[in-house]
Amino acid sequence: MTDTKYFNEIFEKSINDYHIKDNINTEISNPYKENSLENLLYKKNWIDTVQWHLEDIIREPGISPEKALEIKRKIDKSNQDRTDLVELIDDWFFDELKDIKPDNDAFIATETPAWAIDRLSILNLKIYHMRQETKRTDADEEHLNKCSHKLKILLQQREDLTTAISQLFENIKKGKAVIKTYKQMKMYNDPKLNPVLRASAKK
């Protein structure tokens, strides 16, 4: 399954489903079959959508230090969950495309399919929220015009990125491109690798 237009449909569904309640504590209700690509993509975007709103909350000028720390912890966990899920999506693609033998002169892609799709997920979020800005009744005309212009740019970016991901898949299928996965290997969440966490565990 390498239909990138379909990816956008899944992301849009996730975003719209989240905004029914628009609450960071809403439990995900994934409509797709467990372990399917659709399920992974929906879950990925849900994480992105919740984190989008956590990032809004933590920037509230009057937020208490205690609340800010709580939200920061949630953002840290969200970032780790996001990375783990991107790597799961890549594993899905690598398994799906494992029988394709690349040409001897195949180029190495600068990023994996899932990390490109990660950007597509975020782009769909930007589009949703920028579109909301164009509908505000409490904003002046200048703001609405600026947001309408930005929305057009974002829509073009999504079209271009969607095409670029499709081209990547086509090159992989034809043996013209090689994709390799390099695990992110984040160190600051691992008690064995973060010296501060390691020292704290010894106390």
N, C-alpha and C positions, 0 to 999 in steps of 0.2 A: 504494500500500500504506500504509494509515493505521490498521491494526488494532493499537492500543497493547497489547492483551493478548498479542499475538504478540511484541511487542518484549520483554516480560518473559520469555517462554519462551526467546528467544535469549540474553538476559542470563543467565538461570539456567543455560543450557547452557554458556556461556563460563565462568562461575564454577565449575561442577562439573568441567569439563574441566581448568581450571587446577589445581584441588585434587587431581587424580589424583596429580600429582607434587609439588605445592605448593612450587615452586622458581622464584624470580624469573628464572632463566636458561633456563627451559624455552621452547623455540621454539613459537610459535603454530602450530597446525594448523587453519586456518580451513576448516570443512566446507562453506561456502557459495560459490556461484559468484562469481568475481571481478567487482568493480564493481557487484554487486547490493546492494540496501539491506541484506539480511540479512548479507552479508559485511562491510559497513561497520559495522553495529551490533555484530556479534560482535567485530570488531577493536577497536572503541571500548571495549567492556567489558573486553576482555583487557588493554588499556592501563590501565584503571582498577584492575583486579584486581592487576596487577603493582605499580602505584604504591601501592596499599593496603599491600602487604607491605613495600615500600621504606620507607614512612612508619613502619611498626612497627620495622624494623631500625634506622633512624637514631635512634630514641629509646632504644636500649639504653644504660643508664647507663655501662657500661664500654667503649663503642665508642672505638676509637682515632681521633685527629683525621684521620689519613690515610684510614681507612675511612669516616668520616663525610663527608669531602669527596667521596670517590668516590660514595657513595650520594646526596649532595646534587646532584652533577652528573647522575646518572641521573634524579633527580626533576625537575630543571629540563628535561631533554630530554623526559621523559614528559609534563610539562605542555604543552610546545610541540606534541608529537605529538597530544595530546588536543585542543588547540585547533584544530589543522589538520584533524583528522578531523571534529570537530563542524561545521566550516565546509563540509567535503565533503558531509556528510549533509544540511546545509541546501541546498546546491547541488542535491542529488538531489531534495529536496522542491520547491524552486522550479521546477525543470524539469518535475516531475510536475504541478504546479498552475498552470503558467504561462498556460494558456488561460482561467483563471477571471477574470472581470471583477468587481472589487469594487463594491459599491454606493457612491454618492456620500457617504453618511453612515457608511460602514464605519469601525469603530474600528481603531486601530493596536495590535496585540498588544504586550504589554510585553516579550516575549521570543520568539525564533524557535522553531519546532518542535524543532530539534536541541538547543538549549540546555535546553529542557524535558526532552527525552529524556536529555540528559546527567545531569540530576538523578535521573531514573528509574533510570539505570544505577547510580549511586552508592547509591541507596536499596536496590536489590537486593543490593548488596554488604553494606550494613549489616544487612539481614535475614539473609543467610547467616551472617555472623559472630555476630550476636546469637543466632541459633538454636543455633549451636555452643556458645555460653556456657550455654545452658539444658540442655545435655547433659553438662556436665562432671561427672565423678565425684569430682574432687578439690576441689570448691567446696562451701561450706556452704549450708544451705537458704535463708538470707537472700539470698545472692547469686543463687541460682537463681530465687527468686521475683521479685527485682527485674528480672532479665534477661527473665523470662517476661512481665512487665508491659510492659517496653520493647519486646519483640518484638510484642506486640499493637498497640502504638501505631504501630510501623514498618509493620506489615501494613496498618493503616488508612490511613496516609499513602500507601502505594503504591497502594491502591485509589482514594484521592481524586485522586492525581496522574495515575494512568492515566485516570480519568474526565475530568479537566481537559484533558489532552492530546487526548483524543477530541473533547471539546467545541470545542477550538480548531480542529481539522481540520474539524469540521462547520460552524463559522462561516466558515472560509475557503472551503469548497466552496459555501456559500450566498451568498457575496459580502458577508458581514457583518463580516469581519475582514480586515485587511491585514497582511501580514508583510513586514518589511524586514530585510535583513541588513546589519549594520555590522561589518566585519572587526575583529578584536580589535586588530590593529596593535601587537602587543607590541614594545617597543623594546629591552628589555635583552638580547635574544638576537641582535640585528642589529649587526654591527660598524660599520655606517654610522650607526647611531642612538645606540648606547651610547658615551658619551665615553671610558669606561675601556677598552673594547675597541678603540676607534679609536686611542687613544694607544698602547696596547700593540702594535698592528699597525705603528706607525711606528718602533718601537725596532729 
